[in-house]
Structure formats: structure tokens, C-alpha cells
């Protein structure tokens, strides 16, 4: 498995604004969607945001892409480092996807803001769709490899969509602070679901 993520390249000024935006969302949730708070976090003037971005939503969309693709890149790197079966690669992918960085309440607070904006913000929806395609594309590749040795009850494409949706749901439930399951249990649920796909 050699899939790679092509993250957008930003200049230093944009990178600073993006990181500050993500930090504001992690600290303050929806209240972090404020030009004033982002500027204070970045230590810059409002003019810098206006120079680089037409709207605040465009900046938030870049923050979404940066966070999502960074987390995905970590999980893919971990999976690709496994010299084993597709199942073992999937397990490592899931272990990383549900580790203490991804399942951190700060990180999940930002996700909830992003997801809440998808319906009303075209730039954020575009960022969401890009990130989902990246997740699903990598997972579909692994399911294609898995199907070569183990027949599946569905197509690799649908398996990838289903696993992505399951991860999102578990992230959301965990982020809402339900306290009903652990990160390890989330990983185990996904692994049991994958096992149920085998004929």
C-alpha cells in the first residue's frame, strides 16, 4: 500500500492563520469562529486575514483541510509502515485514527464546528468532500487488497464509505462527551464491522 496524501501548500502567513484558526476552534468551539480571536491567537492584524482570504469561511475551510489531511496522513503512514496483511494495515490505521491525538476533546471540538458548517458554507462543504474522498480512497485501496484473499459481501468502495461513516459517527459521539465507550472500544467496533463484511 503506497497511497499518499497531497496536502495543499501554503505560504508562511497563511500557515500561521490556519494554525491559529484551528487552535481557536479547539479552545473555544463555535465561538472560535471569530476574526478577532483568530487575529489575537496569530498575533496579527485583521488586515492580514483580509489580504489572504475573501471570507472567514474560506479560512475555516483551509483549517478543516489542514487538520483532516494531517490526521489522515498520520494514519496512512502508520498503516504503510506495517509489513503485513490488509487486515493488519486496517487495524493500524484504526489504532492511529482513534489514538489520543485524534480522540482528543480539543480536536473533536474543532470537528464539531466544521461539521456544523457543512450545510451552510460551500467552502467548508468543499473541504469536507475533499477530506472524505481522501479517507475513502485510501480505505478502498486496502479493501481491494483484502478482497484478493478474502471475498467480501460488498464492494471495496461501499466498504470504504461504510467504514468512513462509522469512524465519523464514533468521533462525533465521543466528542459530545457521552463517555459510553473508550477509544480502544471504538477501534474494536470498527474491526468487528470489517470482519462482518467477509463472506
N, C-alpha and C positions, 0 to 999 in steps of 0.2 A: 504494500500500500504506500503510494508516494504522493498522495494528494497534498496540495499546498494551498494556503490562503493568500491571496493577493490583497493585502490591506492598502487602502488609499495612502498616498504620500502627502504629508502636509508640511508647510514651512514652519519655522520655529514659532512664529507669532500665532498661527492657527493652532499648532500643537498645544501651546500654552493655554489658549482659550478653551480648547476641547477638554483638556485635563481639568481645568478649573470648573467647567460646566458639569462634568461627571462628578467631581468632588462635591459640588453644591447639591446635586441631586441625591448623592449618598448621605450627605449630612442633613438636608432639610426636606427631602421628598419633593412633592409638588411645589412647595414654597421656594424651592431652589431654582425654579424656572423664572429667575429674575435677573435682568441685565445688571442691576445694581449689585446683587450678591455675587454674580459671576465676575464682574469687574473687581470687586473687593477681594475675591479669592485669588484672582490672577494678578492683582496689583497693577491694573491698567485702567485707562480712561475708557469711557463709553465709546469714544471716537474710534478706538481700535476694533471694537466689535462691528460698528457701522461700516468701517473700511473693508473688513474681510467678509461680512455676511449681510445679505439683503434683509433677512429677517432672523429673529431669535430662533424660530423653528428650524431654520437651516443649520444653525449652530448645534441645536439639540440633536438634530438628525445625525450630524457628524459625530457627536458624542456617543450616540447609540451605536453607530457603525464601529467606532473605535473600541468600545467596550465589548460588544458582541464578538467581533472578529479576533480580538486579543484573547478572550476566553476560549474561543473555538480553536485558535492556533495552539494554545497550551494543550488542549485535549487531543488534537491531532498529532502533535509532536509526541505526546506520551504514548498514543496508540501506535505510531510508526516506530517507536523505539522497542516495541515488543516483537521479538523474533518468535512468533508462534502462530496459532490458528486464528481465523477470523473471529471466533468466539472470544479468544483471549484478548485480541485487539479491541473488540467491543467492550469487554469488561474494563480494560484500562481506560478507554475513552470515557466510560460512565463513571469510573472512580474519580477521574480528574474533573468531569463535569459536575460532580456532586462533592467536590472537596471543600475545604474550609475557606477557600478564596471565592469559589462560585456560590457557595451556600452561606456566605457572609450576609448578615442582615443589611449592612450598608450597600452591598452590591445589589441585593434583591430590592431594596428601596428604590434604587435607580431604575431597575427593570419595570417596577410597577408604574412609575411615572411614564416611561417610554410606551408601555403597552396601553396606558390610558389615553395617550395622544394619537394612537394609530388611526382611529376613525376620523378625527377632526383635522389632522395635519398631514397633507400629502407628502412633505419631505420626510416626516417620521415614518409614514407608511412605506415609502420607498426604501428607507434604511432597514426597516423590519423585513421587507420582502427580500432584500439583498442578503441579509444575515441568514434568513431561513433557507434560502436557496443554497447557501454555503454549507449549512448544517446538513441539510437533506442530501446534497450532492456527495459529501464525504461518506455519510452513512449508507447511501445507496451503493457506493463503490464497495463497501465492506460486505453488504448483503449480497451483492453479485458474487463476491468471492466465496461467501458462505454457501450460497446455493449450488456451487460447483461440487461440493461434497455432501451437502445436506439439502434435500428438496424442501421448499418452503410452501406454506399454504397460501401465500400471496406473492405478489411481485416484489422485487427489491425496492422499487420506487415507493409502493404503498407501505412497505415495512419501514422505510426511512421516514416517510411522513408521519406514520403512527408513533415511532419512537421519538421523533422531534416533538410532537404534540404532547406525549406523555412526560417528557422532560420539562417542557414549558409548564404543564399543569402542576407538576411536583414542585418546581421552583416557585410558582405563584403561591401554592398552598403553604409552603414553608415560609415564604416571605410575608405572608399575612399573619405569621406568628401563631399558627394553630397549635404547635407543639405536639402534634399527634404522631409524628414519626421523625426518625433521625436521617441524616444524610446517607448513612450506610444502608438503612432500610429502603430509601429511595432508589439507590443503586440496585439493591436486591429485587425490588419490584420490577424494574426495567429488565433485569436479567431473566426473571421468571416469564415476563411477557415475551421476550425474544425466544425463550425455549418453547413457548406455546405455539410459535409460528412453524416449528418443524413438523413435517408430516410423519 
